[in-house]
């Protein structure tokens, strides 16, 4: 019997975030009976959204005031009241990408929109706490009662994130009041793949579904606000004792920081060139609600087909007020004086943007996504994969879909229902049932050891004298190799000896390498990735042996240790650098 009654997932996105949940009893009856908040109120437009912006408002005591759309609204109100009240608050907006390819998170600082700083861990923890609190309130409002220890939490992260970033998110969740033992880290494209598989499996005509065929190989392309994340799966048959299908990863995840927010940034850069940096900066400070509504308007427009004329509503009245305050030329003169005068026209309260300029907003980002997918398709082990599944909020942009289809005309593309929610809902299913059988290692992992020097094996320049003999230090001792397929839950054991009498702890350093052929820990592309401190129970003068068990194949790396003579477990602290 499971030790939880409900699984709740938190999809912490670059631009938008949300949560979903399902009871264990509901999952057994229907795995797709997943609840998500239906009532995020999208600001002044009074639109209903299934996700909310990734932003949070803290008061002067750094307590949570609000988050998401409500935080946008409250902070805008503070700014528009014309007082200095906003200086007493912290407003953080779209801050997730600070974790991308960042190995030094311990002392990472975040700047809010006015330049005030807080520790990144505090901001992330408070945002998770806000989502968690909102979910629990919604559950109670449904007339349900549940205790914290009865919930298994699932937190999503991009597959291409570092081990340090995953541990950072786990620690932030702990600060937010989520018990370590009740938290599962889910990889975003995997969660999406699981949801798509279950969704297809449930359809009445599932025998005609491509995804539902045993042995089917497919590429999941998760296009989010910050990253493009790719993984390749093969559908395996249901097991003898399992009613659910399972998945095998065929190649390690591949990705890049080419998400939808970069298209937003390209649009805003053109707007700054036309209106002037000073005016846009003043709009953000004095009329933040107008600025945010402009971004939302562009978010809607960028999902449509690009036409010869593309209309986007602009805050004409606000811009005129700011122009008057700054004593600048009117908006029409600004357009005429810009290099975009032949590509943008004003039509009352709308900009009319021609097709070429609109495409240029997407250009660099779309090119990187297409290049990423094409290069992945050429990998020998997965060259025969012809079915591509597009998920994530950015996959709803028709221009991106068209670009991929034109670049890869011999591939079949599938877009599931609600692609922007596939990660969120798939993470709930993953929390109930991990159907991933194996994963392919993205890197090699090992420890540093020394061996007796052998001139037939080791480079002469590496020969060192130690204790009356020659040794070769800094040898990379493989635990697992890059590109190795590792079944989930795989354990690898190593034995280590104490160095001195009465030794009460042992430090182990793990190294990560970009290559499957690494020989030494000081080679290029090989670096320290984590430090483990292992307590030695009942220290003595005798040399002690500790057996360390490394766990690979899951979404996170874990390790345990046992003192071999006594069989006593050792307290182990694993810290990624």
C-alpha angles and dihedrals in degrees: 000000000000120000093226136063099200140030117213123187128201116201104199102196133185094239104009135022137188147157139234136183146183136188120244089239091054092048092056090051097041122355090202094057091108124153125213131174109276097183110070102138110219100220125258092347089068090222121156116232135185091216134038130219117274097246137111137198119212126187126232090277089054092247120143111268098170143317140212119009091350091055090050090051096046094046091048090052091052091052096045094050086073095231131118092248093111088067087068091059138068118222117187120186132185095347102150098097091070084086096058112116090340117141096172105068102134094089098024114145127204126208118216121218092277095045099259112141137223133167110276091229091059093051094047092046092050093049091051089047091052093052091045092051092048091051093051091048091051091050092051090047088059087063093255128131125206135162122229092243089057093064128085109204124209120197119193126221133170113266092233094059118115125254088250092056092050091050089047091056091047091052091048090051088052090052087051090060101263113137113237091228091055096050127094123185112220125195110233102228090043091053090049091049091052092050093049091049094050091044092054091042091058098053119107091233094045093134087074094048115113092211092051096063116107109243093023112149120204143165120235111209109192109194110188137162095275109018146026107224123189131190132165123220138184119208111233125199122266112271123245092255097032129078093196130081119243136216135223122201111230100190134011117268120276127195151142140205095264106122136143096274089070089063088052089051091052091053092047091049090057089047090053091051091053101039097028130250091261094057095046091047090051090049091053091050103040102024105028093153089059091048092050092047088054090055090048091050090053090047088059095044095047091060092060129085111276110247134186087265120031118188124207123179113237130196092252097169094049093046091051091050091051092046089053092048091051094042093234136144117285119264095261092055090047090056092047091050094049128087087244095065092116094045104045128049130175117235106185105291096353137078114226106211121192122233097254094054091044090052090049090063088061097035106097094035095046091045090054092048093049091047091049093051094044093049091047090051090058094059106119097228093055103029091116093058107113103161116087124187117201118207138160131068095283090057087072089070106103094206091059092048091049092049092052094047092049092048093047105032094163094058128090115230125203125189113191125216110281096005090183091063098043094095093046095049095037089056089060091053090046089054090055098039128010102209095175107113099185143356133209115237115248091200141014117255128200148135134251116259138160129227135194105276114262115185090203091058109025133059111257091229089064096057112122131179115233128166095345096312139081119253138177109228132193095041114165106235107200120228094171131354131231112262091020114138106232122190113232111268095023113164126203120191128210131174124221130186130218116248103212143021119280091013106173100186142017128215119212124187121205121204130205125208134194089216137066090214102057115146104176134033093230095058120118111272093027120101144151111280105173146001123219123199113201120192115221110220117227098359115222141175091257123091109260130209121218121195111210120199116203118201116210134167096057126098090266134035115244137177140191131188137208130191099235102213096052099026087227118151117243122221106244128194116193117196122182113213 
